[in-house]
């Protein structure tokens, strides 16, 4: 589409990138057909094409208001539209640019600012999150129903991890909330990798991947977290670490963007590119290893929810399903498997009504094949789906481990 960025917009650090993305859009509207919020709301401005127009108008100097912010906030950043787009529009990058500029121009109400500030200072800090989660469990009986559903009553404790004993070694990002909400996930991943001849090595100074800050429009704070992780991982990378494994597809999608997001940083550009090159979702690692001789002891009927960050951002749709099928699990057919469950990072907190509608639709689809269990590949999706109190939900790596024992 034709664009004419304002003089002010041309001074933005990513102005050229925004202009290129805008010009690649042919406004065909195919994206709306697979946009979850457009399907729910039926409003052109709540679909990718409408949001692209809103960002275009803003960058061309048109006035923006809280209404513009509302429509951009409602986007899940599921990137389903990117999978659908015949023109290869990198919508999520344009959305990041637009949201950052909108945040500068339009001040949010005090309540929204406080909520976002709180999320940014709790979620990326595992110790703080864990303490608040424990307090929430104690208070759970007296909490409002909506809040109670977001606090799991209990978790499966982590079983012991094996020591580092193999020549093949990989780093693993532990994550922010996963150690508290699903502590056995990373431990199970370490045990599975150990059985495959790969040791997980620790990088204690690594922390949050930066996605929470970045997607709440504190983009420089998110990039600072990225730089800290690069510094924490670099000694192990220089020592020959084979990969950086991500058990949460949301983290993996963001770490794979480090190279792009820090490409203009003279100190970190090369290192960030190397980190992104080494980053692997867990399924990419175990999918390349010899699993054919392994079979699940039973043919449990399983529904797999493929997170948006796995299928649309990392383009790994079908990879987990293929492994589970190889291991002998009976996978159900999930209608509209491309659609988002409504978790989307902090979306379930900032947009609770839309998020719950999407979750209920997703669960109806997942449960349509009468599975015994739902498995997924991202802690946000796992917790969000489990919060409905319907079919049980866990990370798929625990099923892989069952086939190894």
C-alpha positions as CSV (number, residue, x, y, z in Angstrom):
1,X,0.0,0.0,0.0
2,X,1.1,3.6,-0.6
3,X,2.5,5.4,2.4
4,X,3.7,8.9,3.3
5,X,5.3,8.9,6.7
6,X,5.3,12.2,8.6
7,X,8.6,14.0,9.2
8,X,8.3,13.1,12.9
9,X,7.7,9.4,12.1
10,X,10.7,9.3,9.8
11,X,12.9,10.1,12.9
12,X,11.8,6.8,14.6
13,X,14.6,4.2,14.9
14,X,12.5,1.6,12.9
15,X,10.8,4.0,10.5
16,X,12.3,2.3,7.4
17,X,11.2,-1.1,8.6
18,X,7.7,0.2,9.3
19,X,7.5,1.8,5.9
20,X,8.6,-1.4,4.2
21,X,6.1,-3.5,6.0
22,X,3.3,-1.1,5.2
23,X,4.2,-1.2,1.6
24,X,4.2,-5.0,1.5
25,X,0.6,-5.1,2.5
26,X,-1.8,-5.4,-0.5
27,X,-4.9,-5.1,1.8
28,X,-6.4,-8.3,0.5
29,X,-8.1,-9.1,3.8
30,X,-7.2,-12.8,3.9
31,X,-5.7,-12.1,7.3
32,X,-9.2,-11.3,8.8
33,X,-10.4,-14.8,7.9
34,X,-8.0,-16.3,10.5
35,X,-7.8,-13.5,13.1
36,X,-9.4,-14.7,16.4
37,X,-10.5,-11.2,17.5
38,X,-12.0,-10.4,14.2
39,X,-14.0,-13.6,14.4
40,X,-15.3,-12.7,17.8
41,X,-16.0,-9.0,17.3
42,X,-16.6,-8.7,13.5
43,X,-15.0,-5.2,13.5
44,X,-12.6,-4.3,10.7
45,X,-10.4,-2.4,13.3
46,X,-10.1,-5.6,15.4
47,X,-8.5,-7.5,12.5
48,X,-5.0,-7.2,11.1
49,X,-5.9,-5.2,8.1
50,X,-7.7,-2.6,10.2
51,X,-4.9,-2.4,12.7
52,X,-2.4,-1.9,9.9
53,X,-4.5,1.1,8.7
54,X,-4.6,2.5,12.2
55,X,-0.8,2.3,12.5
56,X,-0.4,3.7,9.0
57,X,-2.5,6.7,9.8
58,X,-0.6,7.3,13.0
59,X,2.8,7.2,11.3
60,X,1.5,9.6,8.6
61,X,0.7,12.2,11.3
62,X,-3.0,11.6,11.9
63,X,-4.3,12.1,15.4
64,X,-4.6,9.0,17.6
65,X,-6.8,8.4,20.7
66,X,-7.7,5.8,23.3
67,X,-9.8,4.1,20.7
68,X,-6.7,3.5,18.5
69,X,-5.0,2.1,21.6
70,X,-8.0,-0.2,22.4
71,X,-7.9,-1.8,19.0
72,X,-4.2,-2.4,19.1
73,X,-4.4,-3.7,22.7
74,X,-7.0,-6.2,21.6
75,X,-4.5,-7.9,19.2
76,X,-3.2,-11.2,20.7
77,X,-0.1,-11.0,18.6
78,X,-0.8,-14.7,17.7
79,X,0.7,-14.1,14.2
80,X,-2.0,-16.3,12.6
81,X,-2.4,-13.6,10.1
82,X,1.3,-14.0,9.1
83,X,0.7,-17.6,8.4
84,X,-2.2,-16.7,6.2
85,X,-0.8,-13.6,4.5
86,X,0.1,-14.3,0.8
87,X,2.4,-11.2,0.7
88,X,4.6,-12.1,3.7
89,X,3.7,-9.1,5.8
90,X,5.6,-9.2,9.1
91,X,2.7,-7.9,11.0
92,X,4.0,-8.5,14.5
93,X,7.0,-6.2,13.9
94,X,4.8,-3.4,12.6
95,X,2.5,-3.9,15.6
96,X,5.5,-3.5,18.0
97,X,6.5,-0.3,16.2
98,X,3.0,1.1,16.3
99,X,2.3,0.1,19.9
100,X,5.6,1.8,21.1
101,X,4.7,5.0,19.3
102,X,1.1,4.9,20.5
103,X,2.3,4.4,24.1
104,X,4.4,7.6,23.7
105,X,1.4,9.6,22.3
106,X,-1.5,8.4,24.4
107,X,-1.4,8.2,28.2
108,X,-3.2,5.3,29.6
109,X,-5.7,5.6,32.6
110,X,-4.0,5.2,36.0
111,X,-5.5,1.8,36.5
112,X,-4.1,0.4,33.3
113,X,-0.7,1.9,34.0
114,X,-0.6,0.3,37.5
115,X,-1.7,-3.1,36.2
116,X,1.0,-3.1,33.5
117,X,3.6,-1.9,35.8
118,X,2.7,-4.6,38.3
119,X,2.8,-7.3,35.6
120,X,6.2,-6.1,34.5
121,X,7.6,-6.2,38.0
122,X,6.2,-9.5,39.1
123,X,6.1,-12.0,36.1
124,X,9.8,-11.6,35.1
125,X,11.0,-12.1,38.7
126,X,10.7,-15.8,39.6
127,X,11.2,-15.3,43.3
128,X,8.6,-12.5,43.5
129,X,6.1,-14.5,41.4
130,X,6.6,-17.6,43.5
131,X,6.1,-15.8,46.8
132,X,2.9,-14.1,45.5
133,X,1.7,-17.5,44.1
134,X,2.1,-19.1,47.5
135,X,0.3,-16.3,49.1
136,X,-2.5,-16.6,46.6
137,X,-2.9,-20.3,47.3
138,X,-3.3,-19.6,50.9
139,X,-6.0,-16.9,50.2
140,X,-7.6,-18.9,47.4
141,X,-10.7,-19.9,49.3
142,X,-11.7,-16.3,49.8
143,X,-10.7,-14.9,46.4
144,X,-13.2,-13.9,43.7
145,X,-13.9,-16.7,41.3
146,X,-12.2,-14.9,38.4
147,X,-8.9,-14.5,40.3
148,X,-9.2,-18.0,41.9
149,X,-9.2,-19.6,38.5
150,X,-5.8,-18.1,37.7
151,X,-4.2,-19.7,40.8
152,X,-3.6,-23.4,40.4
153,X,-4.5,-25.2,43.6
154,X,-1.4,-27.5,43.4
155,X,1.5,-28.4,41.1
156,X,3.4,-31.5,40.4
157,X,6.7,-31.3,42.2
158,X,9.9,-31.5,40.2
159,X,11.7,-34.9,40.2
160,X,15.5,-34.9,40.4
161,X,17.6,-33.8,37.4
162,X,20.6,-35.9,36.3
163,X,24.1,-34.4,36.6
164,X,25.9,-33.1,33.6
165,X,27.8,-36.2,32.3
166,X,27.7,-36.1,28.5
167,X,30.0,-34.6,25.9
168,X,27.0,-33.0,24.2
169,X,25.8,-30.0,26.3
170,X,23.0,-27.5,25.9
171,X,21.8,-24.5,27.8
172,X,18.1,-24.3,28.9
173,X,16.2,-21.2,29.7
174,X,14.4,-21.9,33.0
175,X,11.7,-19.3,32.4
176,X,9.9,-16.9,34.8
177,X,6.6,-18.5,35.9
178,X,7.2,-22.1,34.8
179,X,9.4,-23.1,37.7
180,X,6.5,-22.2,40.0
181,X,3.5,-23.2,37.9
182,X,4.8,-26.4,36.4
183,X,8.2,-27.2,38.1
184,X,8.5,-30.7,36.6
185,X,8.5,-29.5,33.0
186,X,12.1,-28.4,32.8
187,X,13.2,-31.3,35.0
188,X,11.4,-33.7,32.7
189,X,13.1,-32.1,29.7
190,X,16.5,-32.4,31.4
191,X,15.9,-36.1,32.1
192,X,14.7,-36.8,28.5
193,X,17.7,-35.0,27.0
194,X,20.0,-37.0,29.4
195,X,18.5,-40.2,28.1
196,X,19.3,-39.0,24.6
197,X,22.9,-38.3,25.5
198,X,22.6,-34.6,26.0
199,X,23.4,-32.8,29.3
200,X,21.7,-29.5,30.3
201,X,24.1,-27.0,31.8
202,X,23.2,-24.2,34.1
203,X,23.6,-20.4,33.4
204,X,22.4,-19.0,36.8
205,X,22.6,-15.4,35.7
206,X,20.1,-15.9,32.8
207,X,16.6,-14.6,33.6
208,X,13.4,-13.6,31.9
209,X,13.7,-13.7,28.1
210,X,12.3,-10.1,28.0
211,X,9.0,-10.8,26.2
212,X,6.8,-9.6,29.1
213,X,8.4,-6.2,29.2
214,X,8.7,-5.9,25.4
215,X,5.1,-6.8,24.7
216,X,3.8,-4.5,27.4
217,X,5.5,-1.7,25.4
218,X,8.5,-1.3,27.8
219,X,10.6,-2.3,24.8
220,X,14.0,-1.1,26.0
221,X,13.5,-2.9,29.3
222,X,12.8,-6.1,27.3
223,X,16.0,-5.6,25.3
224,X,18.0,-5.0,28.4
225,X,16.9,-8.4,29.6
226,X,17.9,-9.9,26.3
227,X,21.4,-8.4,26.6
228,X,21.7,-9.8,30.2
229,X,20.8,-13.3,28.9
230,X,23.3,-13.0,26.1
231,X,26.0,-12.1,28.6
232,X,24.9,-15.0,30.9
233,X,25.0,-17.6,28.1
234,X,28.1,-16.4,26.2
235,X,30.8,-18.2,28.3
236,X,29.0,-21.5,27.7
237,X,28.5,-20.7,24.0
238,X,32.2,-20.0,23.7
239,X,32.9,-23.3,25.5
240,X,30.9,-25.2,22.9
241,X,27.3,-25.4,24.1
242,X,25.4,-27.0,21.2
243,X,22.1,-25.1,21.6
244,X,19.9,-23.0,23.9
245,X,16.8,-25.1,24.5
246,X,13.4,-23.5,25.2
247,X,10.7,-25.6,26.8
248,X,8.2,-22.7,26.6
249,X,7.4,-21.8,23.0
250,X,6.7,-18.2,23.9
251,X,10.2,-17.7,25.2
252,X,11.7,-19.5,22.2
253,X,9.8,-17.3,19.8
254,X,11.2,-14.2,21.4
255,X,14.8,-15.4,21.9
256,X,14.8,-16.3,18.2
257,X,14.1,-12.6,17.6
258,X,17.1,-11.3,19.5
259,X,19.2,-11.1,16.4
260,X,16.7,-9.0,14.6
261,X,15.8,-6.7,17.6
262,X,19.5,-6.0,18.5
263,X,20.8,-5.9,14.9
264,X,21.7,-2.2,15.3
265,X,23.4,-2.6,18.7
266,X,27.1,-2.3,18.0
267,X,28.0,-4.3,21.1
268,X,25.5,-7.0,20.9
269,X,24.5,-7.4,17.2
270,X,26.8,-10.3,16.4
271,X,26.3,-12.1,19.8
272,X,22.5,-11.7,19.5
273,X,22.5,-13.2,16.0
274,X,24.5,-16.1,17.3
275,X,22.2,-16.7,20.2
276,X,19.2,-16.7,17.9
277,X,21.0,-19.1,15.6
278,X,21.6,-21.5,18.5
279,X,18.1,-21.2,20.0
280,X,16.0,-24.3,19.6
281,X,12.5,-25.2,20.8
282,X,12.6,-28.4,22.7
283,X,10.7,-30.2,19.9
284,X,13.5,-29.3,17.4
285,X,16.0,-31.0,19.6
286,X,14.2,-34.2,20.5
287,X,12.7,-34.5,17.1
288,X,16.2,-35.1,15.6
289,X,17.1,-37.8,18.0
290,X,16.5,-41.6,17.7
291,X,13.0,-42.2,19.2
292,X,11.7,-44.9,16.9
293,X,12.5,-47.7,19.4
294,X,10.5,-46.0,22.1
295,X,6.9,-46.6,22.5
296,X,4.4,-45.4,25.1
297,X,3.3,-48.2,27.5
298,X,-0.4,-47.4,26.7
299,X,-2.3,-45.7,23.8
300,X,-3.6,-42.8,25.8
301,X,-6.0,-40.6,23.9
302,X,-4.5,-37.2,23.7
303,X,-5.4,-33.8,22.3
304,X,-2.5,-31.5,21.5
305,X,-2.9,-27.7,21.6
306,X,-0.3,-26.2,19.4
307,X,0.6,-22.7,20.8
308,X,0.6,-19.8,18.4
309,X,4.2,-19.2,19.3
310,X,5.1,-22.7,18.1
311,X,3.0,-22.9,14.9
312,X,2.8,-19.3,13.7
313,X,6.0,-17.6,15.1
314,X,8.4,-20.6,14.9
315,X,6.7,-22.4,12.1
316,X,6.8,-25.7,13.9
317,X,3.2,-26.8,13.6
318,X,2.9,-30.6,13.5
319,X,6.3,-31.2,15.0
320,X,5.1,-32.2,18.5
321,X,2.2,-34.2,17.1
322,X,4.6,-36.2,14.9
323,X,6.7,-37.1,18.0
324,X,3.7,-38.1,20.1
325,X,2.4,-40.2,17.2
326,X,5.9,-41.9,16.8
327,X,5.7,-42.7,20.5
328,X,2.4,-44.5,20.1
329,X,-0.1,-41.9,21.5
330,X,-3.6,-41.7,20.0
331,X,-4.0,-38.1,18.9
332,X,-7.4,-36.7,18.4
333,X,-8.4,-34.4,15.5
334,X,-8.7,-30.8,16.8
335,X,-10.9,-28.5,14.7
336,X,-9.6,-25.0,14.0
337,X,-6.2,-25.9,15.5
338,X,-4.7,-22.7,14.1
339,X,-6.7,-20.5,16.4
340,X,-5.4,-18.9,19.6
341,X,-6.5,-20.1,23.1
342,X,-6.5,-16.6,24.4
343,X,-3.5,-16.8,26.8
344,X,-1.1,-14.7,24.7
345,X,1.3,-13.7,27.4
346,X,-0.4,-11.2,29.7
347,X,-3.5,-10.9,27.5
348,X,-5.6,-13.1,29.7
349,X,-5.1,-10.5,32.4
350,X,-5.3,-7.3,30.4
351,X,-8.2,-8.5,28.2
352,X,-10.0,-11.1,30.4
353,X,-13.4,-11.2,28.6
354,X,-12.0,-11.8,25.1
355,X,-9.4,-14.2,26.5
356,X,-12.1,-16.3,28.3
357,X,-14.2,-16.5,25.1
358,X,-11.3,-17.7,23.1
359,X,-10.3,-20.2,25.8
360,X,-13.8,-21.7,25.9
361,X,-13.9,-22.0,22.1
362,X,-10.5,-23.6,22.2
363,X,-11.5,-26.1,24.9
364,X,-14.6,-27.0,23.0
365,X,-12.5,-27.9,20.0
366,X,-9.8,-29.7,22.0
367,X,-12.5,-31.8,23.9
368,X,-14.5,-32.6,20.8
369,X,-12.5,-35.8,20.3
370,X,-13.0,-36.9,23.9
371,X,-9.4,-37.0,25.0
372,X,-8.2,-38.2,28.3
373,X,-5.7,-35.4,28.5
374,X,-4.7,-32.2,26.7
375,X,-1.0,-31.4,26.2
376,X,0.7,-28.3,25.0
377,X,4.1,-26.7,24.6
378,X,3.8,-23.4,26.4
379,X,3.3,-22.6,30.1
380,X,1.0,-19.7,29.4
381,X,-1.4,-21.9,27.3
382,X,-1.1,-24.7,29.8
383,X,-2.1,-22.6,32.8
384,X,-4.8,-20.7,30.9
385,X,-6.5,-23.8,29.6
386,X,-6.2,-25.6,32.9
387,X,-7.8,-22.7,34.7
388,X,-11.1,-23.6,33.2
389,X,-11.2,-26.7,35.4
390,X,-12.2,-29.0,32.6
391,X,-9.9,-31.6,31.0
392,X,-6.5,-31.9,32.6
393,X,-3.6,-30.1,30.8
394,X,0.2,-30.6,31.0
395,X,3.3,-30.1,29.0
396,X,3.9,-32.8,26.3
397,X,7.5,-33.5,27.5
398,X,6.0,-35.5,30.4
399,X,4.4,-37.9,28.0
400,X,7.7,-38.2,26.1
401,X,9.3,-39.1,29.4
402,X,6.6,-41.7,30.1
403,X,7.7,-43.4,26.8
404,X,11.3,-43.4,27.9
405,X,10.7,-45.2,31.3
